[in-house]
Amino acid sequence: MKSSTQNGLIAAGISFVVGMLFLGLFLNSSVQTFRSFDRTVTVRGLAEQEHLADVVIWPIPFALASNNQEEIYLQLERNTGLVVEFLRDRGVEESEISVDVPTVTDRSAQRWGGDAGSEFRYVATQSVTVYSNRVEEIRNVMRDIGELGKQGVIIGSDDYQFQTEYLFTRLNDIKPEMIEIATIEARKVAEKFAEDSDSRLGKIKTASQGQFSISDRDRNNPHFKNVRVVSTIEYYLAD
């Protein structure tokens, strides 16, 4: 009876030891697997391209001064006609030209009593705006703007609203290609890191496309646009 009980205890002990051994092996394997999935590297890939703007918005402002209200409106009408004729003669289409509403200021009626030292009572501004997809052609027309000065049209304004704008509107057309390039560049960096750390690059854990940015090449060439995107990708590393 006593021998049988001892044999049972021995068998139970052996079973416990074997069970703990298998449990230890299982836990060790699980920890190694967990660690292999826990090791990651985060890299960034840049894609950058230069494109010609596909829209130009060109305001042509001119100013007038007079002491006669009727005369200043007649001068505005004359100058507007000269500007529009100048554009048409150089191939700008009617649909690309718009005439803005004129602004006439009576200095004597201003809130603080006007400018007593001013030679002219009325000051007027007017602008004709060109909106076109033919960027290069319109830029060629811009070079001839001095011809209007020879006809008595005073062109120019320091007002920000009259600055020429160049837009790039084809971003959706180039997005897939640029994202692909950024992803490839990010993977190159990750593969180099894995090689240097004696590891193997695994699957992607997380990925962020990043925000596209469009900027002028430089302030002297605003019609050329620099388009860029940075993708951020996190990869698993394995031994």
C-alpha positions in Angstrom: 0.0 0.0 0.0 2.8 2.4 1.0 4.8 1.4 -2.1 1.8 2.1 -4.4 1.4 5.5 -2.8 5.0 6.4 -3.3 4.9 5.3 -7.0 1.9 7.5 -7.5 3.6 10.5 -6.0 6.7 9.8 -8.1 4.6 9.6 -11.3 2.8 12.8 -10.4 6.1 14.5 -9.8 7.5 13.4 -13.1 4.4 14.5 -14.9 4.6 17.9 -13.2 8.3 18.3 -14.2 7.6 17.3 -17.8 4.6 19.7 -17.9 6.7 22.6 -16.6 9.4 21.8 -19.2 6.9 21.9 -22.1 5.4 25.0 -20.6 8.8 26.7 -20.4 9.6 25.8 -24.0 6.2 27.1 -25.1 6.7 30.4 -23.2 10.2 30.8 -24.5 8.9 30.3 -28.1 6.1 32.7 -27.5 8.5 35.4 -26.1 10.8 35.0 -29.0 7.9 35.3 -31.4 6.6 38.3 -29.5 10.0 39.9 -29.6 10.4 39.3 -33.3 7.1 41.2 -33.9 8.0 43.9 -31.4 11.2 44.9 -33.3 10.4 47.6 -35.9 12.1 50.4 -37.8 10.4 53.6 -38.9 11.6 55.3 -42.1 10.6 58.1 -44.4 10.6 58.3 -48.2 10.6 61.5 -50.2 9.2 62.0 -53.6 9.8 65.3 -55.3 8.9 66.6 -58.8 8.9 69.9 -60.7 6.0 70.9 -62.9 5.0 73.9 -64.9 1.9 75.6 -63.5 -1.2 75.0 -65.5 -3.2 78.1 -64.6 -2.2 81.7 -64.6 -4.2 84.6 -63.1 -2.8 87.9 -64.4 -4.4 91.1 -63.1 -3.6 94.2 -65.1 -4.3 97.2 -62.9 -4.2 100.8 -63.9 -4.8 104.1 -62.1 -6.2 107.5 -63.0 -6.6 110.9 -61.3 -8.8 113.8 -62.2 -10.8 116.7 -60.8 -13.8 115.9 -63.0 -15.9 112.9 -62.2 -17.4 112.4 -65.6 -13.9 112.7 -67.2 -12.4 110.1 -65.0 -15.1 107.5 -65.9 -14.5 108.3 -69.6 -10.8 107.8 -69.1 -11.4 104.5 -67.3 -13.5 103.3 -70.2 -10.9 104.4 -72.7 -8.0 102.6 -70.8 -10.1 99.5 -70.3 -10.7 99.3 -74.1 -6.9 99.8 -74.8 -6.0 97.0 -72.4 -8.6 94.6 -73.8 -7.5 95.4 -77.4 -3.8 94.9 -76.4 -4.7 91.4 -75.1 -6.8 90.4 -78.1 -4.2 91.5 -80.6 -1.7 89.1 -78.9 -4.0 86.1 -79.1 -5.7 86.2 -75.7 -9.2 84.8 -76.1 -12.3 86.6 -75.1 -13.2 83.9 -72.6 -9.9 84.4 -70.8 -10.5 88.2 -70.2 -12.6 89.7 -67.5 -13.1 93.4 -66.6 -13.3 94.2 -62.9 -15.5 96.8 -61.3 -13.8 100.2 -61.1 -13.1 102.0 -57.8 -13.4 105.8 -57.7 -12.5 107.7 -54.6 -13.6 111.3 -53.9 -10.9 112.6 -51.6 -12.9 115.6 -50.6 -15.7 113.4 -49.2 -13.4 111.2 -47.1 -14.3 110.8 -43.4 -11.4 112.9 -42.1 -11.9 115.9 -44.5 -9.9 114.6 -47.4 -6.4 115.5 -48.5 -6.3 119.3 -48.8 -2.8 119.1 -50.4 -3.8 116.8 -53.2 -3.8 118.1 -56.8 -6.7 115.8 -57.9 -10.1 115.3 -56.2 -10.9 111.9 -57.8 -8.6 108.9 -57.9 -9.7 105.7 -59.7 -8.4 102.2 -60.1 -9.4 99.6 -62.6 -8.1 96.2 -63.6 -8.5 93.7 -66.4 -7.8 90.1 -65.4 -6.5 87.3 -67.6 -7.4 83.7 -66.4 -5.8 81.1 -68.7 -4.5 77.6 -68.9 -1.9 78.7 -71.5 0.8 79.7 -69.1 3.7 80.1 -71.5 1.7 82.0 -74.1 0.4 84.5 -71.5 3.9 85.0 -70.1 5.0 86.0 -73.6 2.2 88.6 -73.7 3.4 89.9 -70.3 6.7 90.9 -71.8 4.9 93.4 -74.1 3.0 95.2 -71.4 5.2 98.3 -71.9 3.3 99.0 -75.1 0.3 100.1 -73.0 2.4 102.7 -71.3 3.2 104.2 -74.7 -0.6 104.8 -75.1 -0.9 106.6 -71.8 -2.1 103.7 -69.7 -0.3 103.7 -66.3 0.1 100.1 -65.3 1.0 98.8 -61.9 0.0 98.5 -58.3 1.8 97.5 -55.1 -1.5 96.0 -53.8 -1.2 92.3 -53.0 -4.5 91.5 -54.7 -3.0 92.5 -58.0 -0.1 90.1 -57.9 0.1 87.5 -60.7 -0.7 84.0 -59.5 0.4 80.6 -60.9 -1.6 77.5 -59.9 -0.9 73.8 -60.3 -4.2 71.9 -60.4 -3.1 68.5 -61.7 -2.1 67.1 -58.3 -4.5 64.1 -58.5 -2.9 63.1 -61.8 0.6 62.6 -60.3 -0.4 61.4 -56.8 -0.2 57.7 -57.5 3.2 57.9 -59.1 4.6 60.1 -56.4 3.3 57.9 -53.6 4.8 54.8 -55.2 8.2 56.6 -55.5 8.1 57.7 -51.9 7.2 54.1 -50.8 10.1 52.7 -52.8 12.6 55.2 -51.3 11.4 54.4 -47.8 11.9 50.7 -48.4 15.4 51.3 -49.6 16.2 53.1 -46.3 14.6 50.3 -44.3 16.5 47.6 -46.1 19.8 49.3 -45.5 19.0 49.6 -41.8 18.0 45.9 -41.6 21.2 45.0 -43.4 23.4 47.1 -41.1 21.7 45.6 -38.0 22.0 42.0 -39.3 18.2 41.7 -39.5 15.7 40.9 -42.2 13.0 43.3 -43.3 9.5 42.1 -42.6 6.0 43.3 -43.4 4.7 46.8 -43.0 3.3 47.5 -39.6 1.9 51.1 -40.2 2.1 53.5 -43.1 1.3 57.2 -43.4 1.1 58.9 -46.8 2.0 62.4 -45.6 0.7 65.7 -46.9 1.5 66.9 -50.4 3.0 70.4 -50.7 3.2 72.7 -53.7 5.6 75.6 -53.7 7.3 77.9 -56.1 10.7 76.8 -57.4 11.9 80.3 -56.4 10.5 83.8 -56.3 11.9 84.6 -59.8 10.2 81.5 -61.3 6.8 81.2 -59.6 5.4 79.5 -62.7 7.5 76.4 -61.9 6.1 74.4 -59.0 7.9 72.1 -56.7 5.6 69.2 -55.6 6.7 67.0 -52.8 5.4 64.3 -50.4 7.0 62.4 -47.5 5.7 58.9 -46.7 6.3 57.5 -43.2 6.4 53.7 -43.0 7.1 51.3 -40.0 8.4 47.9 -40.9 8.8 44.8 -38.7 12.4 43.4 -38.3 13.2 39.7 -38.0 16.4 37.8 -37.4 
